[in-house]
Every structure is written in C-alpha cells, then in structure tokens.
Amino acid sequence: MIQIRPGDLIAVKFKSNYYYALILDKIRLFGGNWVYVFHLKSSEILSAETILTEVRPGFHAFVDFIH
C-alpha cells in the first residue's frame, strides 16, 4: 500500500493507457481523496513537468485509489 499525499501526481494505467490525477487534499469522504483529474491520456507515462507546465482541462472528484 502506498501513501498518497496532497501534491502527488498519480498515473493510473488502464487498458494500455495512462490517466492522470493531482491529489489536492488528505483522505476524507469514505476514504477518498479530493483530486483534479486531467482530461488527458497517453500510451506512455508522461513526466510531471509535461503534465503540469500548461493549463489542462479536467474535473474535480472524490476518488478512492483502490486496486
């Protein structure tokens, strides 16, 4: 189990694509984190610099990162 903290950038792989979320707050509602999920996917993992150096559209959500 990994510890996720505010400020962490998470990459989740699903069906050969990576999806990205930025952790905004500590664990709250039902064990989930308040995150900003980017409308971005890639076939190879991107660096934090590539993702965070420009404004990218996305949405906020409570997410429980359970595998």
Residue, then its C-alpha position, 0 to 999 in steps of 0.5 A: m500500500i502506498q501513501i498518497r499525499p496532497g501534491d502527488l501526481i498519480a498515473v493510473k494505467f488502464k487498458s494500455n493507457y495512462y490517466y492522470a490525477l493531482i491529489l489536492d487534499k488528505i483522505r476524507l469522504f469514505g476514504g477518498n481523496w479530493v483530486y483534479v483529474f486531467h482530461l488527458k491520456s497517453s500510451e506512455i507515462l508522461s513526466a510531471e513537468t509535461i503534465l503540469t507546465e500548461v493549463r489542462p482541462g479536467f474535473h474535480a472528484f472524490v476518488d478512492f485509489i483502490h486496486 
